[in-house]
Amino acid sequence: MTHPRIYFPRCLDMNELCRISGEQRHYLKNVLRMKTGETIVLFDGRGSEYEGIIRQESEDDLVVEVVSRSAAPGSNSVKITLCQSIPKAAKMDFIIQKGTELGVHRIIPFISGRSVPKISGDKAHLKIERWRKIALEACKQSRRAHLPVIDEILDFNQMIAQISWDSLKIILWEEEESRGLKQALADESGRGAEEIVIAIGPEGGFTREEITKATGLGFISAGLGRCILRLETAALAALTIVQYEKGVIGSLNS
């Protein structure tokens, strides 16, 4: 039986009593009509899940007792950071939602030279809050173990400068002719990588100058094949390839 899954953003102990309030209390009580004695699943967004029993209910909250704890499936999988140049319209909403379902651990939205949207100030803050809410809902739906971190919006230079040198860093470029993403993941550094960064440009692609700057800071330039994909398609294709090559998608043992 599948139990309702609720986000509770901290680690919990056995037999601990926690209170569910606000929108999540409304969802459990008024939408699902759950009652005292019924079971829910709490997840902390960090790799752990907790089975809980509703012990008390009031107008303000539900009191849930933790009765078991376990590592959620996939909690030890490869960590993927998606650096995504912000696209036009609502495409970023789609990328956040599907990227969460496909297992990203971190998303860094950024503005590059050919980006059309120029987001800053209060508008940027509202966008980030919206994307974080979309990621949370996608995490609940897909039964993800980790809630991805969504960073503040950066410019291109800030983005490439802050990525760890210890990770495998790949920047996708439609003009790359000597190395595909599969090859980048299969070489010596790619096979053992536990943290992988994928950078994807805007609708017009990265400039040659941006590629030069990125490769100078340790990024590997790679292509996705002969076809030119839409930005949102490229993001999902790249994430799927990484997860397949690392045995996360297509295996029931991950």
N, C-alpha and C positions, 0 to 999 in steps of 0.2 A: 504494500500500500504506500502511495506517495503522500507525504505529509506537507502541509504548507511550509514554506521556507522564508524566514525573516532575518533581516540583517541586524546584528547587534555588535557594534564596533569596538569590542574589547574581548580579551580572553576571559573565559568563565571557569569556575571550579565546580567539581561535583557537589551536588546538593545545594548549590547556590540558588538564591531566589532573585530573579531579575524582573524588572517592571517594563512592560511593553505599553507605550502610550502613543498619543497623536495619531497620525495617519495609519500606522501599522496596527494599533489597537482597533481603529475603525474598520480596517480591512478584515481582521480576524473575527471581530464580533459582529459587525453589521453586514459585511459582504459574505463571508464564509459561514456565519452563524455558529461559530465554535463555542463550546461550553466547557465548564470546569471538568477536568478529568481527561480532556482530549489532548492529543500529542501534536507538537509542532517541531520543526527543525530550525535552530538558530545557526547562523554562520557569521564568523567574525571578519571575513574578508582577508584573512591572513593564512588560510590553509586549514582551519579547524571547523568542524561542525559539532553541534550539540543537540541531543534529543532532549526536549523539555515537555513537561506536563503542566497544563494550566491548572493552578491550584486555587486562585481567587479571581474574581472579576468585580469591577466597579465602573462607575461612570467615567472615571479618569484613566484607568489602566487595567491591565491584566497582569497578575503575578504568576510567573512561570518558574518551576523548579527544574534545574538541570539534573538529568538522570544518567546521561552518558555523554562521552566525548570521543571523537575520532578524527583522524586526518582525512580530509575530504579527498575523493579520487582526483588524481592529477596534480596534487599539491606539490610534488617534487619535480614537475616537468620543467623544461627549459624556460628561462625567463626572456621574454621578448619585449623590447621597447620599440614602439612605432613612432617615428618622427614624421609627422604629416603636415605638409604645407596646406594652409587653410584654403579650401576650395570655395567656389561660389555657392549661393543659395543654401539649401539644407543638406548638401552632400556630407558635410562633416558629421551631422547627426547620425546619418546612415553608417558612416565609417566607425564612429564610436560604438554604436550598437553592435554591429557585426564583428568588429575587432574584439570587443569584449567576449562575445560568444566563441570566437576563435582562439582565445587564450592569451591576449596581450597582458603583460604585467604593468606596463606604463605607456602612456601616450603623451607625446610632446607636440603640441600644436605650434606652428611657427609661420612667419611671414618671410617669403623669399623674393628674389628680384622680380619674378614674373607673376607673383600673386596678385589677384584682382582685389579681394577684400583687404582693407587696411583697418584693422580693429584695434581700438585702444580705449583706455579709461573705463568708464562705467559700462560701456557696451561690452568690452572684453570680459569684465567681471561677470556680467549676466550670462555671457556665452559659456564661460567656464562652469558656472553653477548649473546651467542647463545640461552640459555634456556630462557632468558628474552624476546628475540624476538619471540620465539615459543609461550610463554605464551601470548604475546600481540596479535599475530595472532589468537590464539585460543579464546581469549577474544572477539575479533571482531566477529568471526564466530558464537560463541555460544550466543552472546548478553548478556554476563556476565556484572554485574554491577561493580564488583571490579576486578582490575588487581592484581593478586597475587604478593606478594613480594617474590623474590627469593634471599635468603641469600648467602653470601660467603660460600665456602666449609669449614666445620669444621671437627675435629676429634670427635670420639664418646663421650669422656669425656666432651669436650666443648659443644656438643649438649645437653646432658642431664642436664648440669649445668645451662644453660641459659633459660630453659623453665620456665614460670611463675608457681608459686605454686597455683595460683588461677584457673588454667585451669584443666580440666579432662585430665590426661595424661595416654595414653594406649600404651603399647609396645607389638607388636604381636610376639608370640613365638610358634613355632610348637609343642613344648613339653608341653605346658600348657594343663592340662587335667580337671581342675576344674571350669574354667570360660571361656565362649565364649564372643566374642565382643558384641553380643546382650545383654548378661547378664550385662556386664560392663556398657552399656549405659542405662540399665533399673533400676539399683540400685539407691539408694537415691542420691548419688553425680552425677550420670550420667543423671538422669531425668531433673535436673535443670541447667545442664551445658550450658553455652553460648559460651564457648571456649573449643574446643576439640583438643587434640594433638594425632596424630597417628604416632608411630615410627615403621618403617619396615626395616628389616635387609637385608644383601646381599644374593647372591645366596646360600651360605652355612649356612645362618641363624646366629642369635646371639649366642655368647658363653654363657655358664651358668654364667660366671663371669660378663659379660655385663648385663645380666638380673638382677643379684644381685645388681650391682651398680645402675641400673635404678630404681628398686623398692625401694632402699634405699633413693632415691631422689623423691619419690612420684609417680612414674609410677605404673600402674596396668598392670600385665601380663595377656594377653588374647589370645585365639586362634580363628581361623576362621572356625573350623570344622575338620572332620577326614581326609579330602583330603589334600595332600600337593600341594599347588599352586605355580606356577612360581612367581617369584618376582613381575613382572609387573602386573600379574593377581591379586595377593594379594593386591597390592596398590589400584587398581580400585575397587575390591570387597569391601575392607574396606571403601573407600570413599562412595560408593553407599549405603552400609548398614547404615552408619552414617546419610547420607542425607535422606534416607527413614525413619529411626527411628525418625528423627527430623521433618518429615513432609515436607521436601523440594522437594524431588523426589516423584512422585506419587500423588501430590496434585496440583490443579490449583489455590489455594488461597495463596501460599507462595510468 
